[in-house]
Amino acid sequence: MRVAVVGTCRLALLIAREIHDSTSHQLVILSRIAQPGLLSQGYQCQAVDYTNPSSIQHSLMGVDTVISTVSGNAQLQLIEAAVACRVRRFVPAEFEGRPSLRTQALLDRGRSSALARLNHYRNFIQSTVFVCGVFYERFSVNGMVSQQIGVNTGYSNEGDYIANPRNMTAIAPVYDSSQNPSYINLTSVYDVARFVVRALNMPSWPYEMSMSGDRMTVNQLIEVIQTCRGRQFYSVEWQNPTGLQYQMTVAQMAGDVLRQRRLATLIETAESHYDCAIPAYLNSAFPDIRPTSFSQWFQHNWASVP
């Protein structure tokens, strides 16, 4: 099988490495610019101009499966080229909660258009959405951006999402609109890569495939961070969707788009839109894959920070 991994963010490179090291699939990495570093490591890479259909189609010749980590118009053009080249399967750049639960337009970044396009071509190309919830890496030292993930999302810096473990402050969306505890599903990008690559050999793909590294309430998440840091939070703002929506209105009136994006992720969290049923689909399908727990990951990631 020939697999094209599209993009060079951290997740894309982890998926590529897993394919390269653990399978016999042929791999090509597609990027907007030349990648001499990856070439020197033995990877096959091709530079692609997403404004040129011929360029994309040339890069997809002979490809069976496309795994996309690019968004917007580039992904739409990629889908068109994949259909034209009779690519059998396509994985869109989702890797978060269930798309059907996404209510915040600021978080879409053209992904709904990509899903609509894939649905339009469903008789010609198979696709699936990998539902993994929230990346552990959102809580990384120096933020998710330090892992080359979510650079353009507006919530990739340290402390942008729920907790600031360095300063021990938090905005915790612990209740949903019915005042029930909010649940969150989390997975490390390393484990996401393992599940995605294992799923390549599945004979059929459902519309969505979920995975889970850990699942807990937002309140339990706060407690885990406190325990791992060995410190109490200096300040925690306990929130529900109503309070967060009020803050969103204030941010909209002020024209503060960055704050709007961060609040949008908290509203989605409050309504458990990053949650999924346990056991997750791929955890059940591949019980030999044992994901790292969030507490283990966090303890290791923050071990060197006093």
Long-range contacts (C-beta under 8 A, 24 or more apart in sequence): 1-25, 1-26, 1-64, 1-65, 1-200, 2-26, 2-27, 2-28, 2-62, 2-63, 2-64, 2-65, 3-27, 3-28, 3-63, 3-64, 3-65, 3-66, 3-67, 3-200, 4-28, 4-29, 4-30, 4-59, 4-60, 4-63, 4-65, 4-66, 4-67, 5-29, 5-30, 5-67, 5-69, 6-30, 6-48, 6-66, 6-67, 6-68, 6-69, 6-70, 6-78, 7-31, 7-68, 7-69, 7-70, 7-93, 8-35, 8-38, 9-69, 9-148, 9-149, 9-151, 10-137, 10-147, 10-148, 10-149, 10-189, 11-69, 11-95, 11-149, 11-189, 11-192, 11-193, 12-67, 12-69, 13-38, 14-189, 14-190, 14-192, 14-193, 15-67, 15-192, 15-193, 15-196, 15-197, 16-43, 17-193, 18-193, 18-194, 18-196, 18-197, 19-197, 19-200, 22-197, 23-197, 23-200, 25-200, 28-59, 28-63, 30-59, 50-74, 50-77, 50-78, 51-77, 53-77, 53-80, 53-81, 53-84, 56-80, 56-81, 57-81, 57-84, 57-85, 60-85, 60-87, 61-85, 63-87, 64-88, 64-89, 65-89, 65-90, 65-91, 65-200, 66-90, 66-91, 67-91, 67-196, 68-92, 68-93, 68-114, 69-93, 69-95, 71-109, 71-110, 71-111, 71-114, 72-109, 72-110, 73-110, 75-110, 75-114, 76-110, 76-113, 76-114, 76-117, 79-114, 79-117, 79-118, 79-121, 79-125, 80-117, 82-125, 83-121, 83-124, 83-125, 86-124, 87-125, 88-125, 88-126, 89-125, 89-126, 89-127, 89-128, 89-205, 90-118, 90-125, 90-126, 90-127, 91-127, 91-128, 91-129, 91-130, 91-196, 92-118, 92-127, 92-129, 94-129, 94-130, 94-131, 95-130, 95-132, 95-135, 95-192, 96-131, 96-132, 96-133, 96-134, 96-274, 97-131, 97-133, 97-134, 97-185, 97-268, 97-273, 97-274, 97-275, 97-276, 98-129, 98-131, 98-208, 98-210, 98-273, 98-276, 99-129, 99-208, 101-268, 101-271, 101-273, 102-268, 102-273, 103-267, 103-268, 103-271, 103-273, 104-264, 104-265, 104-267, 104-268, 106-154, 106-257, 106-260, 106-261, 106-264, 107-261, 107-264, 107-265, 107-268, 109-153, 126-205, 127-205, 127-207, 128-199, 128-205, 128-206, 128-207, 128-208, 128-209, 129-207, 129-208, 129-209, 130-192, 130-195, 130-196, 130-199, 130-208, 130-209, 130-210, 130-211, 131-208, 131-209, 131-210, 131-211, 131-276, 131-280, 132-185, 132-187, 132-192, 132-195, 132-210, 132-211, 132-212, 132-213, 133-184, 133-185, 133-186, 133-187, 133-212, 133-215, 133-274, 133-275, 133-276, 134-161, 134-184, 134-185, 134-186, 134-187, 134-269, 134-274, 135-186, 135-187, 135-188, 135-189, 135-192, 136-186, 136-187, 136-188, 136-189, 136-213, 136-292, 136-294, 136-297, 136-298, 136-301, 137-188, 137-189, 138-162, 139-163, 139-165, 139-225, 139-298, 139-301, 140-301, 141-166, 141-301, 141-302, 141-304, 141-305, 147-189, 149-189, 153-261, 154-257, 154-258, 154-261, 154-262, 155-261, 155-262, 155-265, 160-262, 161-262, 161-265, 161-266, 162-218, 162-221, 162-222, 162-266, 162-269, 163-221, 163-222, 163-225, 163-233, 165-225, 165-229, 165-298, 165-302, 165-305, 166-305, 167-234, 168-226, 168-229, 168-231, 168-232, 168-233, 168-234, 168-235, 169-233, 169-234, 169-235, 169-236, 170-222, 170-225, 170-233, 170-235, 170-236, 170-237, 171-236, 171-237, 171-239, 171-266, 172-218, 172-219, 172-221, 172-222, 172-236, 172-237, 172-238, 172-239, 173-218, 173-239, 173-240, 173-241, 173-244, 173-266, 173-267, 173-269, 173-270, 174-217, 174-218, 174-219, 174-222, 174-238, 174-239, 174-240, 174-270, 175-238, 175-239, 175-240, 175-241, 175-270, 176-240, 176-241, 176-270, 176-271, 176-272, 177-240, 177-241, 177-242, 177-270, 177-271, 179-240, 181-217, 181-218, 181-219, 182-217, 182-218, 182-269, 182-270, 182-271, 182-272, 183-215, 183-216, 183-217, 183-218, 183-272, 183-275, 184-215, 184-216, 184-217, 184-218, 184-221, 184-269, 184-272, 184-274, 184-275, 185-210, 185-212, 185-214, 185-215, 185-274, 185-275, 185-276, 185-280, 186-212, 186-213, 186-214, 186-215, 186-216, 186-221, 186-294, 187-211, 187-212, 187-213, 187-214, 187-291, 188-213, 188-291, 188-292, 188-297, 190-292, 191-289, 191-291, 191-292, 194-289, 195-282, 195-286, 195-289, 198-282, 198-285, 198-286, 198-289, 199-282, 199-285, 202-285, 206-281, 208-281, 209-281, 209-282, 210-276, 210-277, 210-280, 210-281, 210-282, 211-280, 211-281, 211-282, 211-283, 211-291, 212-276, 212-278, 212-279, 212-280, 212-283, 212-291, 213-291, 213-292, 213-293, 213-294, 213-297, 214-291, 214-293, 214-294, 214-295, 215-275, 215-276, 215-278, 216-294, 218-269, 218-270, 221-294, 224-294, 224-295, 224-298, 225-298, 227-295, 228-295, 228-298, 228-299, 228-302, 229-302, 239-266, 239-270, 240-270, 241-267, 241-270, 241-271, 244-270
